[in-house]
Amino acid sequence: MIRQFELVERVKGYDPDADEGALNRAYVYSMKVHGAQKRDSGDPYFSHPLEVAGILTQYKLDTSSIVTALLHDAVEDTLATLEEIERLFGPEVARLVDGVTKLSRLELQSDQTKQAENFRKLVIAMSEDIRVLLVKLADRLHNMRTLKGIASPEKRQRIARETMEIYAPLAERIGMRTVQEELEDLSFLELNPDARDSILARLHFLREQGGDVVTRIAEQLRRVMSEEGLTASVAGREKTPYSVWRKMQTKNVGFEQLSDVMAFRVVVKDIGECYRALGALHSRYPVIPGRFKDYISTPKPNGYRSLHTTVFGPERQRIEVQIRTQDMHEVAEFGVAAHWQYKQGPQTDGKQYRWLRELLDILEHASNPEEFLEHTKLAMFQDQVFCFTPKGDIIALPRGATPVDFAYSVHSQVGDHCVGCKVNGRMMPLRTQLSNGDQVEILTSKAQTPSPTWERFVATGKARARVRRFIRTQQRTQFVSLGRSMLEKQFRHEGYEFTEKALQGVLKVFKCDEVDDLCAQVGQGLLSEREVIGAVFPGTKAPAKAGNVVPIARARGRDRAKGKEKAKTGGVAIRELIPGMAVHYAGCCHPLPGDRIVGIVTTGKGVTIHTIDCDTLQSFADTPERWLDVSWESEADDPEARVGRLALVVGNEPGTLGALSTVIAKNHGNITNLKVLNRTQQFWEMLLDIEVRDVKHLSNIIAALRATPAINSVERARG
């Protein structure tokens, strides 16, 4: 445990102007308020904030950061208050302590919710002052170093998993590589000790076999630099067990197949010498194709700059070499801390970091803490690709990102109104995965809105949060409209006039703030019309039989005139269907215009449309209040295509699939999905989804297919 004078000397060693009095007061105050408290390991609790402060002195942080480290648990775990800390140490320290304080006092529903809520607060706090994150990382690092002191294996696992999923990626994002690697290794030790021991044993075996190979290779690299006339410092190390294990997992290879388990760093005077050093290496040793990265011309979002290359180096060893200047090296080792050291002044606003601004944007559009945590993990975990705007600006995106992600990274409005894209001058689909160096031009239209289908392929948390928010907004609109229609129908059925005034009186009964909220709950299936009617008119009796409630015999296709007449008498028209919205088609029966249909109010989804002979309807026989009498609104010029499903048995002959697709195309159908269920030497059984206008159109296609010699049988499929 660091003694008081040792801590002060450490800070004074790099910052002669440090406030010695504040450091001494914080040391004594922390020791006093924590008193006789013990950690789970049995050590005095005061040792924890002291060690956290010691960690931060390694990064030469300012006095306020060190004082915050000494006090970071005082408000949470002792009788100390923020007001007292502000009075004794000033508003800056009080603000930092408040930012670091955890939310353990909140009684939340689950560990997941608690974790998400804590992280949400951390993001907000570090956006105001990045030093909050530095203190938090030092706090987590010391907790991980002393994790064995916790008796409960479940608690150790939870802390290690949280560290691996949240804090290690955050350390990587701000460029603190040493902290990131130690957090990962300590978490790895807890989560998968057997794998770690196995890798360590293999590394030890290699060292014994090859002797001090790292030192020998470093010396040879130093000689190559000297022969080129460069003054360079060269250092080498083995990669960490977790880094090796992750590479084995991602590449799906065994340890023996990994050859680049050593990394070397070459530090030179300036940028020009970086490229000279790279040329010396490439002219002397064979280069591994595809393993060169220039982070000097295109820095990482966390400010990291270096040249990376992998070569068959000395002693025929496959090695990774990083080439950088001394300034770049400081940023690589200390990350953000290199910019916020005592000598840099009070500029601590975190919003200047693009990745942090994106987290705040996700926070704004996420519906709950869990969703925010999901999107954030998505944003932090993936490797990156670098793409260019038409003006040459660099946009960093996670691997697997699409033009939609690119559009939202440029600006939220660009993403919302995106209709198409050009990748390297060619029109490409919006689901195209982008590669390093792609130039992307986004085409927009003011009439465009986010498509629910985008959620299936976007890779960034920001894009997914925006799309989900739009879907929620659209869903609510649909739910409100549907619920209002259902209530109007029920009011007419009971012989009452539908008015909002009638609903105003029962809002408190259903814990709703406004009429639209009540209608949305009805449309969503969380409330039935009968419940609302019963609350508004308490004397209303429930019908005795289901058959009197829902006359489904009339649910059949009809012409426009009859459809309008039906609408006047209470039928719900099916129009403007959007995937995932309040009204959708059942996947069990694939209803088409012309089929006799019925609507089922499904909790959380709105109305699901089934064919009248669908087997699924049997499960709703005891809940007649969920049945709706619905019909198709016949429109000759309806442009919307709907999916019909066919079950086919076709001959296993050359040209069969060609004949199948030709027949469907000639009859103006479009194959959207094909699934082979069974294949034998003579026949294939398959399911085929086809876009058609209505049931008559599907029948025409079935007839044409039955007339095709290569096709053995065709039937309309259910399910």
Steps between C-alpha positions, in 0.01 A plus 500: 500500500638839400568731791390861503839658431569246222182597318579871526856441381375305199272785392760769576750296297320575172307811603702737723201738519263236639279603792675312779249622759202360306672161461577481874146606597347243262725222634409575863129557424469172309673305777272664757162439324581139401619436856500134596319382181633177352502369142377149415863389512536623858731791408424850632257664258716811488765305311270491194465878431870540579602238242264658244675834557836322461394358163405847375839645602655262242312699237612835647150631551419832662437562871118501463506152346721362781277658767190355325661155507554530878136603552318305225324258741450743786145608410379151416654302787528748787305781668682762290285724278564678172432833672775430754744394226421815300558715812833332577641435152314728259225454236729335243587206726138470617382480139757231419415296811130518414577378147692198626255405775317176419124446508501208740245664726236475233277198532476388140334196346806297412878494480470567127284807559734619775803457274327685217391785727851535645653513156243754385596729785870448429456608137321817603762579765801440277349712223524793742853415617711219354694470827194324646572210269871498591418474871234237432744288298763522774230403753400199291865401443574481873173313562604244239849468651340412834211294360612181673407660832128459413370169632199461268595341163179637342589857602858461370367370168252787470767764569744336257236477226400864551867599481552305178182633337510865604816627668766331284337631176475846659871490584569403139282786376703758687829341394614368841644177366682387814183541710293324235735203482523460878122521540452240225762266648361524854146439369627209289661351812162494674277406206714234336797406720562166326543662158729766644719242677523295181616800293751606768641146501538510121672840512735372772583194287582723201728715717685191621535366146614823340684659791466877528377536142326836565827664608690356202240619247486848660879525470490406131225754430709762679794410271278536189396848612860599567612383154228723355645795694207518741524549874222285636404335826368145450301303757329163469254292700281195482133563443273454802324165559161659431623659176630160384178324603280759323704460182458122525124544536451754219721312254382158622856363517707315759795646687747319276353678194560845653834640406481871588492468880775763534468874442780755466497878528736732314505862623670759276543879492236623252234389248745494209720254686193280569461439127878457454497235774205329329691497170807350673291216646314428175821496296671267748218253591208340308172677570182312598237614245202690633656567843620859442302782666582871485352662809716810453315628193166363633514507882263290711208688661681488835793696352730199463764540225755242386610293204417130538659230289553125533813341352696176497771657709826385653532128575209441261258610765170656400490827696283812520691830501355838605686812390429838661652824633549572871189723510297226333641253752379710794150511354513125431598422858301760689219578252275779619710533814788624283285801411361565850818491701567778751698702244219516249274729694135473593355393159307194603178510297432153367252595227782571254551126458293375209441156652371661820264726306365189329442331837306808612294486180421132567407595858254760369319256271506178703170415667648346818838440669522139375458610136763771554742241638431265204565772241808623685656154511428484130679829448807413709575140422549475126814555295498806280504588132581847368289647221505836324237759416505650145694794652768268641396510868568177690211317670595216737243219516484153656579205274183385328360855476276596209428827316211558743750497790720736298207737443414514871867556586506804271181643653178366649290686240708354216427152637126565543461619138737249335352340184807359326878508481797496270804300613813590299277665237266199450140476618484231768230357730471660844580166668846485330779445753767769471873432477808701595559791262150506345374839387132527585249751365156502664191590295218658700137601460292714732210259450700200629466369854697220673392153390432235767699254286820703563514363854585157358831604347632819667817451706529819709317568822411853386326380182314223682384736775365751243318232299347346813385840620327563168334157513377570854353831385332337201375214713339736745326688219372171360397372843311822580317493165413132530391530863278797420337308212440198726347715774276686251375166371431372853321821601270470195440134577382597849282779364710790633664793327879495515643817660836585650316650797371153589853365507639795700314381807667155508860600425598470867343153520740374231792721618514698174590868463297571186244341270762405240681292765179309570434444128861381454457239775183371334666490158802322649279235657590591858134597564181368340218721374270319744712613797480862389127481433449339840688786670315777309155337530514279813152356435593350166473119500751276325355291216426138577636341185801561286295461185296809590815708540684427178300404191800364313286339234487834326881533490556444131638690205256745339497787259576859586141606544422218742828563676401861564159388622669254735725770633195703594362208700816425690747301285866606538655575159848357435712757334854647505657203668855556625712208625508496876219749541155468653351278229690213341447169321535164675794289389309180577245536219624785272162666431447657156235736362206276407545269799238506774679658794463584867702733726642394838612766749848384608664644812783734409446468125156637420285304256620184330314402182424127455309302237167374629617137480833554677572232763645766732150647558407203718725632774291822518159324527470589872579870453225637270577859600828476304323417168435774246274486196728625222501499125712585201437835344491409133711729279564410138808719481648394834878504443587313820636149456433234760666170565342164424668173593509186282611144576654335194644164401728538195709255301874494569594580141716764328298814425220436751565812706537701179163377375344573842622860513411559131137392552465720808657800324275458194201516733633821663593339833822569692683234702604647838617185678571135424561226755588140414332266752615165367703376208532153356655363185172544309313790665541823698239620750503874555311799634473805277396854603361704208388863487152513346211746478225276642378143533383493133851597385645219713248252359605593145866433589409166660312398184794598278744307723281186493515510121881496507639148439800541734273577797340201668254671735405847625284591799441816699692462825414596856768587750 
